Amino acid sequence: MANELQAIPTGVRVVITDIEGTTTSISFVRDTLFPYARPRLGSWLRAHAEEEAAQAVQAQVQHETGQALTQEQVIRQLEDWSDADRKVTPLKTLQGLIWAAGYADGSLIAPLYPDVAPALSHWRTAGLTLGVYSSGSVAAQQLLFGHTGAGDLTGWFSHWFDTTVGGKLESESYRHIAASLGVPASAILFLSDHSGEVAAAQQAGWHAWRIARADSPPPAAPVAGQVTLGGFAGIDVVLTP
């Protein structure tokens, strides 16, 4: 049962949020973004074959597989990874490039949960620094928050982190992030729908709360003792004296 209200602990200076299942429904990523990119993987690489971005993706695929591959083999590998929902860097990079075109022409608009933008605005006004840590690439994160139903929110965030800092289930990743922020672990609050990520952040000394959206079942079972909230509306600020 999700708690109704929760005060941000005194001393917290940075709020880091996950995206999928936390600020945006899992269904948007699963049912809109992924299906939008999947049929365009091959056509995008073929159309941009002479460009640096496409060549970088091809090189990343070859590095990931340890094989010298033709362009068509690279495309088949990317399609296989997409079908298997693999979170590998070259696939995420290419998906981000394809989504960028979709956002730019208005085909894609990110539907945030209605409590997200007001809460983020309130926290910023209260002096908190905002950041994102998601398995999607930083480029994809910025595209999403740059094209929301509430407008371009990228300027609200000071920090962006993806799995290049490490896996989200590994406590060391959160230690790396805290070090890069230059603040004590206890000064950071992490919000995620995944109880395993919440536990990993807590092991690194962060405050971490699980967000359990009614329309977005968590990918992992809740852990006893974790603070669980139904959304951002119940989170308020306690300013440091």
Order of alpha helices (4+ residues) and beta strands (2+ residues): beta-beta-alpha-alpha-alpha-alpha-alpha-alpha-beta-alpha-beta-alpha-beta-alpha-beta-beta-beta
